[in-house]
Amino acid sequence: MTQGTTNTPEIVTIRQAAKRKILPERTLRRLAHEGRIPIIQSGRTKYLNLTALIEQLNSGAGDLWSK
């Protein structure tokens, strides 16, 4: 019996994502505040699914920049 592989999303803080040069920290925080990227908040710390964000940016689905 073979085990299937699971695609575990990479969950990081907004600051960690910004350090990877995905987008500037200020932009990520603004997009999260406006609800354009989904976040998970635990206390004051905000986390995002880095895998999904990169896929969204690469596919062009859901324009992040238009209001």
mmCIF file of the N, C-alpha and C atoms, coordinates in Angstrom:
data_MODEL
# 
_entry.id   MODEL 
# 
loop_
_atom_site.group_PDB 
_atom_site.id 
_atom_site.type_symbol 
_atom_site.label_atom_id 
_atom_site.label_alt_id 
_atom_site.label_comp_id 
_atom_site.label_asym_id 
_atom_site.label_entity_id 
_atom_site.label_seq_id 
_atom_site.pdbx_PDB_ins_code 
_atom_site.Cartn_x 
_atom_site.Cartn_y 
_atom_site.Cartn_z 
_atom_site.occupancy 
_atom_site.B_iso_or_equiv 
_atom_site.pdbx_formal_charge 
_atom_site.auth_seq_id 
_atom_site.auth_comp_id 
_atom_site.auth_asym_id 
_atom_site.auth_atom_id 
_atom_site.pdbx_PDB_model_num 
ATOM 1   N N  . MET A 1 1  ? 0.854   -1.175 0.000   1.00 0.00 ? 1  MET A N  1 
ATOM 2   C CA . MET A 1 1  ? 0.000   0.000  0.000   1.00 0.00 ? 1  MET A CA 1 
ATOM 3   C C  . MET A 1 1  ? 0.899   1.238  0.000   1.00 0.00 ? 1  MET A C  1 
ATOM 4   N N  . THR A 1 2  ? 0.647   2.138  -0.911  1.00 0.00 ? 2  THR A N  1 
ATOM 5   C CA . THR A 1 2  ? 1.436   3.359  -0.981  1.00 0.00 ? 2  THR A CA 1 
ATOM 6   C C  . THR A 1 2  ? 0.663   4.498  -0.341  1.00 0.00 ? 2  THR A C  1 
ATOM 7   N N  . GLN A 1 3  ? 1.386   5.353  0.292   1.00 0.00 ? 3  GLN A N  1 
ATOM 8   C CA . GLN A 1 3  ? 0.759   6.514  0.908   1.00 0.00 ? 3  GLN A CA 1 
ATOM 9   C C  . GLN A 1 3  ? 0.731   7.648  -0.090  1.00 0.00 ? 3  GLN A C  1 
ATOM 10  N N  . GLY A 1 4  ? -0.386  8.358  -0.142  1.00 0.00 ? 4  GLY A N  1 
ATOM 11  C CA . GLY A 1 4  ? -0.497  9.520  -1.010  1.00 0.00 ? 4  GLY A CA 1 
ATOM 12  C C  . GLY A 1 4  ? 0.262   10.692 -0.410  1.00 0.00 ? 4  GLY A C  1 
ATOM 13  N N  . THR A 1 5  ? 0.742   11.527 -1.259  1.00 0.00 ? 5  THR A N  1 
ATOM 14  C CA . THR A 1 5  ? 1.429   12.715 -0.764  1.00 0.00 ? 5  THR A CA 1 
ATOM 15  C C  . THR A 1 5  ? 0.406   13.799 -0.495  1.00 0.00 ? 5  THR A C  1 
ATOM 16  N N  . THR A 1 6  ? 0.638   14.536 0.539   1.00 0.00 ? 6  THR A N  1 
ATOM 17  C CA . THR A 1 6  ? -0.258  15.646 0.850   1.00 0.00 ? 6  THR A CA 1 
ATOM 18  C C  . THR A 1 6  ? 0.481   16.937 0.578   1.00 0.00 ? 6  THR A C  1 
ATOM 19  N N  . ASN A 1 7  ? -0.215  17.881 0.041   1.00 0.00 ? 7  ASN A N  1 
ATOM 20  C CA . ASN A 1 7  ? 0.361   19.190 -0.213  1.00 0.00 ? 7  ASN A CA 1 
ATOM 21  C C  . ASN A 1 7  ? 0.037   20.084 0.972   1.00 0.00 ? 7  ASN A C  1 
ATOM 22  N N  . THR A 1 8  ? 0.950   20.153 1.891   1.00 0.00 ? 8  THR A N  1 
ATOM 23  C CA . THR A 1 8  ? 0.762   20.959 3.082   1.00 0.00 ? 8  THR A CA 1 
ATOM 24  C C  . THR A 1 8  ? 1.082   22.409 2.747   1.00 0.00 ? 8  THR A C  1 
ATOM 25  N N  . PRO A 1 9  ? 0.130   23.302 2.963   1.00 0.00 ? 9  PRO A N  1 
ATOM 26  C CA . PRO A 1 9  ? 0.405   24.710 2.659   1.00 0.00 ? 9  PRO A CA 1 
ATOM 27  C C  . PRO A 1 9  ? 1.439   25.284 3.621   1.00 0.00 ? 9  PRO A C  1 
ATOM 28  N N  . GLU A 1 10 ? 2.190   26.219 3.141   1.00 0.00 ? 10 GLU A N  1 
ATOM 29  C CA . GLU A 1 10 ? 3.179   26.888 3.981   1.00 0.00 ? 10 GLU A CA 1 
ATOM 30  C C  . GLU A 1 10 ? 2.526   28.119 4.599   1.00 0.00 ? 10 GLU A C  1 
ATOM 31  N N  . ILE A 1 11 ? 2.349   28.088 5.897   1.00 0.00 ? 11 ILE A N  1 
ATOM 32  C CA . ILE A 1 11 ? 1.725   29.180 6.629   1.00 0.00 ? 11 ILE A CA 1 
ATOM 33  C C  . ILE A 1 11 ? 2.835   29.994 7.291   1.00 0.00 ? 11 ILE A C  1 
ATOM 34  N N  . VAL A 1 12 ? 2.877   31.286 6.998   1.00 0.00 ? 12 VAL A N  1 
ATOM 35  C CA . VAL A 1 12 ? 3.924   32.162 7.538   1.00 0.00 ? 12 VAL A CA 1 
ATOM 36  C C  . VAL A 1 12 ? 3.288   33.468 8.011   1.00 0.00 ? 12 VAL A C  1 
ATOM 37  N N  . THR A 1 13 ? 4.035   34.197 8.811   1.00 0.00 ? 13 THR A N  1 
ATOM 38  C CA . THR A 1 13 ? 3.567   35.520 9.213   1.00 0.00 ? 13 THR A CA 1 
ATOM 39  C C  . THR A 1 13 ? 3.744   36.474 8.033   1.00 0.00 ? 13 THR A C  1 
ATOM 40  N N  . ILE A 1 14 ? 3.079   37.592 8.112   1.00 0.00 ? 14 ILE A N  1 
ATOM 41  C CA . ILE A 1 14 ? 3.216   38.598 7.058   1.00 0.00 ? 14 ILE A CA 1 
ATOM 42  C C  . ILE A 1 14 ? 4.659   39.065 6.965   1.00 0.00 ? 14 ILE A C  1 
ATOM 43  N N  . ARG A 1 15 ? 5.303   39.232 8.089   1.00 0.00 ? 15 ARG A N  1 
ATOM 44  C CA . ARG A 1 15 ? 6.708   39.676 8.102   1.00 0.00 ? 15 ARG A CA 1 
ATOM 45  C C  . ARG A 1 15 ? 7.620   38.641 7.434   1.00 0.00 ? 15 ARG A C  1 
ATOM 46  N N  . GLN A 1 16 ? 7.385   37.361 7.694   1.00 0.00 ? 16 GLN A N  1 
ATOM 47  C CA . GLN A 1 16 ? 8.194   36.306 7.078   1.00 0.00 ? 16 GLN A CA 1 
ATOM 48  C C  . GLN A 1 16 ? 7.998   36.289 5.560   1.00 0.00 ? 16 GLN A C  1 
ATOM 49  N N  . ALA A 1 17 ? 6.763   36.492 5.116   1.00 0.00 ? 17 ALA A N  1 
ATOM 50  C CA . ALA A 1 17 ? 6.495   36.537 3.672   1.00 0.00 ? 17 ALA A CA 1 
ATOM 51  C C  . ALA A 1 17 ? 7.210   37.723 3.036   1.00 0.00 ? 17 ALA A C  1 
ATOM 52  N N  . ALA A 1 18 ? 7.213   38.850 3.720   1.00 0.00 ? 18 ALA A N  1 
ATOM 53  C CA . ALA A 1 18 ? 7.878   40.043 3.194   1.00 0.00 ? 18 ALA A CA 1 
ATOM 54  C C  . ALA A 1 18 ? 9.391   39.831 3.105   1.00 0.00 ? 18 ALA A C  1 
ATOM 55  N N  . LYS A 1 19 ? 9.969   39.107 4.039   1.00 0.00 ? 19 LYS A N  1 
ATOM 56  C CA . LYS A 1 19 ? 11.410  38.837 4.013   1.00 0.00 ? 19 LYS A CA 1 
ATOM 57  C C  . LYS A 1 19 ? 11.800  37.972 2.820   1.00 0.00 ? 19 LYS A C  1 
ATOM 58  N N  . ARG A 1 20 ? 10.831  37.228 2.285   1.00 0.00 ? 20 ARG A N  1 
ATOM 59  C CA . ARG A 1 20 ? 11.094  36.396 1.103   1.00 0.00 ? 20 ARG A CA 1 
ATOM 60  C C  . ARG A 1 20 ? 10.927  37.179 -0.194  1.00 0.00 ? 20 ARG A C  1 
ATOM 61  N N  . LYS A 1 21 ? 10.692  38.466 -0.066  1.00 0.00 ? 21 LYS A N  1 
ATOM 62  C CA . LYS A 1 21 ? 10.592  39.380 -1.214  1.00 0.00 ? 21 LYS A CA 1 
ATOM 63  C C  . LYS A 1 21 ? 9.408   39.052 -2.131  1.00 0.00 ? 21 LYS A C  1 
ATOM 64  N N  . ILE A 1 22 ? 8.319   38.513 -1.549  1.00 0.00 ? 22 ILE A N  1 
ATOM 65  C CA . ILE A 1 22 ? 7.103   38.269 -2.322  1.00 0.00 ? 22 ILE A CA 1 
ATOM 66  C C  . ILE A 1 22 ? 6.466   39.615 -2.656  1.00 0.00 ? 22 ILE A C  1 
ATOM 67  N N  . LEU A 1 23 ? 6.161   40.359 -1.635  1.00 0.00 ? 23 LEU A N  1 
ATOM 68  C CA . LEU A 1 23 ? 5.643   41.728 -1.717  1.00 0.00 ? 23 LEU A CA 1 
ATOM 69  C C  . LEU A 1 23 ? 6.142   42.451 -0.476  1.00 0.00 ? 23 LEU A C  1 
ATOM 70  N N  . PRO A 1 24 ? 6.190   43.769 -0.505  1.00 0.00 ? 24 PRO A N  1 
ATOM 71  C CA . PRO A 1 24 ? 6.597   44.502 0.695   1.00 0.00 ? 24 PRO A CA 1 
ATOM 72  C C  . PRO A 1 24 ? 5.624   44.257 1.857   1.00 0.00 ? 24 PRO A C  1 
ATOM 73  N N  . GLU A 1 25 ? 6.143   44.315 3.078   1.00 0.00 ? 25 GLU A N  1 
ATOM 74  C CA . GLU A 1 25 ? 5.328   44.065 4.263   1.00 0.00 ? 25 GLU A CA 1 
ATOM 75  C C  . GLU A 1 25 ? 4.130   45.007 4.333   1.00 0.00 ? 25 GLU A C  1 
ATOM 76  N N  . ARG A 1 26 ? 4.354   46.257 4.032   1.00 0.00 ? 26 ARG A N  1 
ATOM 77  C CA . ARG A 1 26 ? 3.255   47.237 4.082   1.00 0.00 ? 26 ARG A CA 1 
ATOM 78  C C  . ARG A 1 26 ? 2.144   46.873 3.092   1.00 0.00 ? 26 ARG A C  1 
ATOM 79  N N  . THR A 1 27 ? 2.515   46.422 1.908   1.00 0.00 ? 27 THR A N  1 
ATOM 80  C CA . THR A 1 27 ? 1.527   46.025 0.899   1.00 0.00 ? 27 THR A CA 1 
ATOM 81  C C  . THR A 1 27 ? 0.755   44.797 1.360   1.00 0.00 ? 27 THR A C  1 
ATOM 82  N N  . LEU A 1 28 ? 1.452   43.809 1.906   1.00 0.00 ? 28 LEU A N  1 
ATOM 83  C CA . LEU A 1 28 ? 0.779   42.607 2.407   1.00 0.00 ? 28 LEU A CA 1 
ATOM 84  C C  . LEU A 1 28 ? -0.208  42.953 3.517   1.00 0.00 ? 28 LEU A C  1 
ATOM 85  N N  . ARG A 1 29 ? 0.206   43.841 4.414   1.00 0.00 ? 29 ARG A N  1 
ATOM 86  C CA . ARG A 1 29 ? -0.693  44.233 5.512   1.00 0.00 ? 29 ARG A CA 1 
ATOM 87  C C  . ARG A 1 29 ? -1.922  44.984 4.982   1.00 0.00 ? 29 ARG A C  1 
ATOM 88  N N  . ARG A 1 30 ? -1.710  45.836 3.979   1.00 0.00 ? 30 ARG A N  1 
ATOM 89  C CA . ARG A 1 30 ? -2.834  46.580 3.397   1.00 0.00 ? 30 ARG A CA 1 
ATOM 90  C C  . ARG A 1 30 ? -3.801  45.626 2.700   1.00 0.00 ? 30 ARG A C  1 
ATOM 91  N N  . LEU A 1 31 ? -3.277  44.696 1.918   1.00 0.00 ? 31 LEU A N  1 
ATOM 92  C CA . LEU A 1 31 ? -4.121  43.734 1.213   1.00 0.00 ? 31 LEU A CA 1 
ATOM 93  C C  . LEU A 1 31 ? -4.902  42.867 2.202   1.00 0.00 ? 31 LEU A C  1 
ATOM 94  N N  . ALA A 1 32 ? -4.260  42.482 3.299   1.00 0.00 ? 32 ALA A N  1 
ATOM 95  C CA . ALA A 1 32 ? -4.941  41.687 4.320   1.00 0.00 ? 32 ALA A CA 1 
ATOM 96  C C  . ALA A 1 32 ? -6.043  42.512 4.993   1.00 0.00 ? 32 ALA A C  1 
ATOM 97  N N  . HIS A 1 33 ? -5.743  43.763 5.311   1.00 0.00 ? 33 HIS A N  1 
ATOM 98  C CA . HIS A 1 33 ? -6.725  44.644 5.953   1.00 0.00 ? 33 HIS A CA 1 
ATOM 99  C C  . HIS A 1 33 ? -7.943  44.876 5.055   1.00 0.00 ? 33 HIS A C  1 
ATOM 100 N N  . GLU A 1 34 ? -7.701  44.996 3.755   1.00 0.00 ? 34 GLU A N  1 
ATOM 101 C CA . GLU A 1 34 ? -8.786  45.222 2.799   1.00 0.00 ? 34 GLU A CA 1 
ATOM 102 C C  . GLU A 1 34 ? -9.511  43.931 2.435   1.00 0.00 ? 34 GLU A C  1 
ATOM 103 N N  . GLY A 1 35 ? -9.047  42.793 2.928   1.00 0.00 ? 35 GLY A N  1 
ATOM 104 C CA . GLY A 1 35 ? -9.701  41.517 2.654   1.00 0.00 ? 35 GLY A CA 1 
ATOM 105 C C  . GLY A 1 35 ? -9.368  40.933 1.293   1.00 0.00 ? 35 GLY A C  1 
ATOM 106 N N  . ARG A 1 36 ? -8.332  41.414 0.649   1.00 0.00 ? 36 ARG A N  1 
ATOM 107 C CA . ARG A 1 36 ? -7.962  40.925 -0.681  1.00 0.00 ? 36 ARG A CA 1 
ATOM 108 C C  . ARG A 1 36 ? -7.140  39.651 -0.631  1.00 0.00 ? 36 ARG A C  1 
ATOM 109 N N  . ILE A 1 37 ? -6.488  39.402 0.503   1.00 0.00 ? 37 ILE A N  1 
ATOM 110 C CA . ILE A 1 37 ? -5.811  38.127 0.723   1.00 0.00 ? 37 ILE A CA 1 
ATOM 111 C C  . ILE A 1 37 ? -6.300  37.576 2.055   1.00 0.00 ? 37 ILE A C  1 
ATOM 112 N N  . PRO A 1 38 ? -6.597  36.285 2.105   1.00 0.00 ? 38 PRO A N  1 
ATOM 113 C CA . PRO A 1 38 ? -7.102  35.708 3.351   1.00 0.00 ? 38 PRO A CA 1 
ATOM 114 C C  . PRO A 1 38 ? -5.976  35.547 4.371   1.00 0.00 ? 38 PRO A C  1 
ATOM 115 N N  . ILE A 1 39 ? -6.296  35.843 5.605   1.00 0.00 ? 39 ILE A N  1 
ATOM 116 C CA . ILE A 1 39 ? -5.329  35.684 6.693   1.00 0.00 ? 39 ILE A CA 1 
ATOM 117 C C  . ILE A 1 39 ? -5.975  34.919 7.831   1.00 0.00 ? 39 ILE A C  1 
ATOM 118 N N  . ILE A 1 40 ? -5.129  34.410 8.696   1.00 0.00 ? 40 ILE A N  1 
ATOM 119 C CA . ILE A 1 40 ? -5.545  33.780 9.944   1.00 0.00 ? 40 ILE A CA 1 
ATOM 120 C C  . ILE A 1 40 ? -4.898  34.610 11.039  1.00 0.00 ? 40 ILE A C  1 
ATOM 121 N N  . GLN A 1 41 ? -5.680  35.013 12.014  1.00 0.00 ? 41 GLN A N  1 
ATOM 122 C CA . GLN A 1 41 ? -5.138  35.842 13.078  1.00 0.00 ? 41 GLN A CA 1 
ATOM 123 C C  . GLN A 1 41 ? -5.199  35.083 14.387  1.00 0.00 ? 41 GLN A C  1 
ATOM 124 N N  . SER A 1 42 ? -4.071  35.078 15.073  1.00 0.00 ? 42 SER A N  1 
ATOM 125 C CA . SER A 1 42 ? -3.971  34.475 16.397  1.00 0.00 ? 42 SER A CA 1 
ATOM 126 C C  . SER A 1 42 ? -3.397  35.537 17.314  1.00 0.00 ? 42 SER A C  1 
ATOM 127 N N  . GLY A 1 43 ? -4.244  36.094 18.155  1.00 0.00 ? 43 GLY A N  1 
ATOM 128 C CA . GLY A 1 43 ? -3.819  37.224 18.971  1.00 0.00 ? 43 GLY A CA 1 
ATOM 129 C C  . GLY A 1 43 ? -3.563  38.409 18.055  1.00 0.00 ? 43 GLY A C  1 
ATOM 130 N N  . ARG A 1 44 ? -2.383  38.989 18.146  1.00 0.00 ? 44 ARG A N  1 
ATOM 131 C CA . ARG A 1 44 ? -2.042  40.121 17.283  1.00 0.00 ? 44 ARG A CA 1 
ATOM 132 C C  . ARG A 1 44 ? -1.294  39.697 16.028  1.00 0.00 ? 44 ARG A C  1 
ATOM 133 N N  . THR A 1 45 ? -0.897  38.430 15.965  1.00 0.00 ? 45 THR A N  1 
ATOM 134 C CA . THR A 1 45 ? -0.109  37.933 14.843  1.00 0.00 ? 45 THR A CA 1 
ATOM 135 C C  . THR A 1 45 ? -1.008  37.491 13.707  1.00 0.00 ? 45 THR A C  1 
ATOM 136 N N  . LYS A 1 46 ? -0.678  37.934 12.507  1.00 0.00 ? 46 LYS A N  1 
ATOM 137 C CA . LYS A 1 46 ? -1.457  37.581 11.321  1.00 0.00 ? 46 LYS A CA 1 
ATOM 138 C C  . LYS A 1 46 ? -0.636  36.632 10.458  1.00 0.00 ? 46 LYS A C  1 
ATOM 139 N N  . TYR A 1 47 ? -1.251  35.533 10.059  1.00 0.00 ? 47 TYR A N  1 
ATOM 140 C CA . TYR A 1 47 ? -0.604  34.521 9.238   1.00 0.00 ? 47 TYR A CA 1 
ATOM 141 C C  . TYR A 1 47 ? -1.288  34.457 7.883   1.00 0.00 ? 47 TYR A C  1 
ATOM 142 N N  . LEU A 1 48 ? -0.535  34.066 6.878   1.00 0.00 ? 48 LEU A N  1 
ATOM 143 C CA . LEU A 1 48 ? -1.137  33.858 5.571   1.00 0.00 ? 48 LEU A CA 1 
ATOM 144 C C  . LEU A 1 48 ? -0.616  32.581 4.963   1.00 0.00 ? 48 LEU A C  1 
ATOM 145 N N  . ASN A 1 49 ? -1.403  32.038 4.039   1.00 0.00 ? 49 ASN A N  1 
ATOM 146 C CA . ASN A 1 49 ? -1.037  30.834 3.314   1.00 0.00 ? 49 ASN A CA 1 
ATOM 147 C C  . ASN A 1 49 ? -0.146  31.274 2.160   1.00 0.00 ? 49 ASN A C  1 
ATOM 148 N N  . LEU A 1 50 ? 1.153   31.134 2.340   1.00 0.00 ? 50 LEU A N  1 
ATOM 149 C CA . LEU A 1 50 ? 2.119   31.599 1.349   1.00 0.00 ? 50 LEU A CA 1 
ATOM 150 C C  . LEU A 1 50 ? 1.971   30.832 0.032   1.00 0.00 ? 50 LEU A C  1 
ATOM 151 N N  . THR A 1 51 ? 1.706   29.554 0.123   1.00 0.00 ? 51 THR A N  1 
ATOM 152 C CA . THR A 1 51 ? 1.537   28.727 -1.076  1.00 0.00 ? 51 THR A CA 1 
ATOM 153 C C  . THR A 1 51 ? 0.382   29.255 -1.923  1.00 0.00 ? 51 THR A C  1 
ATOM 154 N N  . ALA A 1 52 ? -0.764  29.523 -1.294  1.00 0.00 ? 52 ALA A N  1 
ATOM 155 C CA . ALA A 1 52 ? -1.935  30.018 -2.024  1.00 0.00 ? 52 ALA A CA 1 
ATOM 156 C C  . ALA A 1 52 ? -1.699  31.415 -2.576  1.00 0.00 ? 52 ALA A C  1 
ATOM 157 N N  . LEU A 1 53 ? -1.006  32.268 -1.819  1.00 0.00 ? 53 LEU A N  1 
ATOM 158 C CA . LEU A 1 53 ? -0.718  33.624 -2.285  1.00 0.00 ? 53 LEU A CA 1 
ATOM 159 C C  . LEU A 1 53 ? 0.145   33.589 -3.541  1.00 0.00 ? 53 LEU A C  1 
ATOM 160 N N  . ILE A 1 54 ? 1.176   32.767 -3.541  1.00 0.00 ? 54 ILE A N  1 
ATOM 161 C CA . ILE A 1 54 ? 2.056   32.666 -4.708  1.00 0.00 ? 54 ILE A CA 1 
ATOM 162 C C  . ILE A 1 54 ? 1.283   32.121 -5.904  1.00 0.00 ? 54 ILE A C  1 
ATOM 163 N N  . GLU A 1 55 ? 0.435   31.121 -5.679  1.00 0.00 ? 55 GLU A N  1 
ATOM 164 C CA . GLU A 1 55 ? -0.385  30.581 -6.772  1.00 0.00 ? 55 GLU A CA 1 
ATOM 165 C C  . GLU A 1 55 ? -1.327  31.652 -7.318  1.00 0.00 ? 55 GLU A C  1 
ATOM 166 N N  . GLN A 1 56 ? -1.918  32.436 -6.422  1.00 0.00 ? 56 GLN A N  1 
ATOM 167 C CA . GLN A 1 56 ? -2.830  33.510 -6.841  1.00 0.00 ? 56 GLN A CA 1 
ATOM 168 C C  . GLN A 1 56 ? -2.092  34.557 -7.671  1.00 0.00 ? 56 GLN A C  1 
ATOM 169 N N  . LEU A 1 57 ? -0.907  34.927 -7.235  1.00 0.00 ? 57 LEU A N  1 
ATOM 170 C CA . LEU A 1 57 ? -0.124  35.920 -7.971  1.00 0.00 ? 57 LEU A CA 1 
ATOM 171 C C  . LEU A 1 57 ? 0.312   35.376 -9.335  1.00 0.00 ? 57 LEU A C  1 
ATOM 172 N N  . ASN A 1 58 ? 0.707   34.109 -9.388  1.00 0.00 ? 58 ASN A N  1 
ATOM 173 C CA . ASN A 1 58 ? 1.165   33.511 -10.643 1.00 0.00 ? 58 ASN A CA 1 
ATOM 174 C C  . ASN A 1 58 ? 0.041   33.305 -11.650 1.00 0.00 ? 58 ASN A C  1 
ATOM 175 N N  . SER A 1 59 ? -1.155  32.980 -11.155 1.00 0.00 ? 59 SER A N  1 
ATOM 176 C CA . SER A 1 59 ? -2.269  32.690 -12.057 1.00 0.00 ? 59 SER A CA 1 
ATOM 177 C C  . SER A 1 59 ? -2.968  33.953 -12.541 1.00 0.00 ? 59 SER A C  1 
ATOM 178 N N  . GLY A 1 60 ? -2.843  35.022 -11.781 1.00 0.00 ? 60 GLY A N  1 
ATOM 179 C CA . GLY A 1 60 ? -3.541  36.249 -12.140 1.00 0.00 ? 60 GLY A CA 1 
ATOM 180 C C  . GLY A 1 60 ? -5.005  36.210 -11.758 1.00 0.00 ? 60 GLY A C  1 
ATOM 181 N N  . ALA A 1 61 ? -5.441  35.136 -11.098 1.00 0.00 ? 61 ALA A N  1 
ATOM 182 C CA . ALA A 1 61 ? -6.840  35.025 -10.679 1.00 0.00 ? 61 ALA A CA 1 
ATOM 183 C C  . ALA A 1 61 ? -7.092  35.957 -9.511  1.00 0.00 ? 61 ALA A C  1 
ATOM 184 N N  . GLY A 1 62 ? -8.166  36.676 -9.567  1.00 0.00 ? 62 GLY A N  1 
ATOM 185 C CA . GLY A 1 62 ? -8.500  37.596 -8.481  1.00 0.00 ? 62 GLY A CA 1 
ATOM 186 C C  . GLY A 1 62 ? -7.536  38.760 -8.449  1.00 0.00 ? 62 GLY A C  1 
ATOM 187 N N  . ASP A 1 63 ? -7.818  39.763 -9.202  1.00 0.00 ? 63 ASP A N  1 
ATOM 188 C CA . ASP A 1 63 ? -6.915  40.904 -9.301  1.00 0.00 ? 63 ASP A CA 1 
ATOM 189 C C  . ASP A 1 63 ? -6.772  41.577 -7.932  1.00 0.00 ? 63 ASP A C  1 
ATOM 190 N N  . LEU A 1 64 ? -5.572  41.581 -7.393  1.00 0.00 ? 64 LEU A N  1 
ATOM 191 C CA . LEU A 1 64 ? -5.333  42.172 -6.086  1.00 0.00 ? 64 LEU A CA 1 
ATOM 192 C C  . LEU A 1 64 ? -5.286  43.694 -6.123  1.00 0.00 ? 64 LEU A C  1 
ATOM 193 N N  . TRP A 1 65 ? -5.044  44.259 -7.276  1.00 0.00 ? 65 TRP A N  1 
ATOM 194 C CA . TRP A 1 65 ? -4.741  45.677 -7.349  1.00 0.00 ? 65 TRP A CA 1 
ATOM 195 C C  . TRP A 1 65 ? -5.937  46.562 -7.683  1.00 0.00 ? 65 TRP A C  1 
ATOM 196 N N  . SER A 1 66 ? -7.007  46.023 -8.241  1.00 0.00 ? 66 SER A N  1 
ATOM 197 C CA . SER A 1 66 ? -8.155  46.881 -8.574  1.00 0.00 ? 66 SER A CA 1 
ATOM 198 C C  . SER A 1 66 ? -9.141  46.890 -7.402  1.00 0.00 ? 66 SER A C  1 
ATOM 199 N N  . LYS A 1 67 ? -9.795  48.008 -7.235  1.00 0.00 ? 67 LYS A N  1 
ATOM 200 C CA . LYS A 1 67 ? -10.788 48.122 -6.149  1.00 0.00 ? 67 LYS A CA 1 
ATOM 201 C C  . LYS A 1 67 ? -12.158 47.873 -6.664  1.00 0.00 ? 67 LYS A C  1 
# 
